[in-house]
């Protein structure tokens, strides 16, 4: 499979995994549909990949089949992470934790401006070196 699945491919993979796990668990389509609160024809469309299943219904299916939601994603190529959050220092986390506790909007704005100014000054000094 390519490094990136299309939405339709993902729906087909998730649906076929739901079908596979349902059959292995010995649960009928009607029984699972009843447990999830959808019609058996809606469930069939999801299993065939013709209909996208909502996150809430996917959770209900996992609960009814006593399995992890991860099982439904087996076979999906997620590719590499596109966004990697930057590491945060302990000092940055302390500032973030306490910032919203400052009641005065004027003080919060002043602190935000101070931090931005100091960060820009540091970047400017690094570029000059």
CORHU-V411497 format. One record per backbone hydrogen bond with DSSP energy under -0.5 kcal/mol. NH is the residue of the N-H (numbers start at 1). CO is the residue of the C=O. If there is no record, write none. Layout:
NH|CO / NH|CO
This chain:
5|77 / 10|6 / 11|7 / 12|8 / 13|9 / 14|10 / 15|11 / 16|12 / 17|13 / 18|14 / 19|15 / 20|16 / 21|17 / 22|18 / 23|19 / 24|20 / 25|21 / 26|22 / 26|23 / 27|22 / 32|28 / 33|29 / 34|30 / 35|31 / 36|32 / 37|33 / 38|33 / 43|39 / 44|40 / 45|41 / 46|42 / 47|43 / 48|44 / 49|45 / 49|46 / 50|45 / 51|45 / 58|54 / 59|55 / 60|56 / 61|57 / 62|58 / 63|59 / 64|60 / 65|61 / 66|63 / 67|62 / 71|68 / 72|69 / 73|69 / 73|70 / 74|71 / 76|73 / 77|75 / 78|76 / 85|83 / 93|89 / 94|90 / 95|91 / 96|92 / 97|93 / 98|94 / 99|95 / 100|96 / 101|98 / 102|99 / 103|101 / 105|103 / 108|104 / 109|105 / 110|106 / 111|107 / 112|108 / 113|109 / 114|110 / 115|111 / 116|112 / 117|113 / 118|114 / 119|115 / 120|116 / 121|117 / 122|118 / 123|119 / 124|120 / 125|121 / 126|122 / 127|123 / 128|124 / 129|125
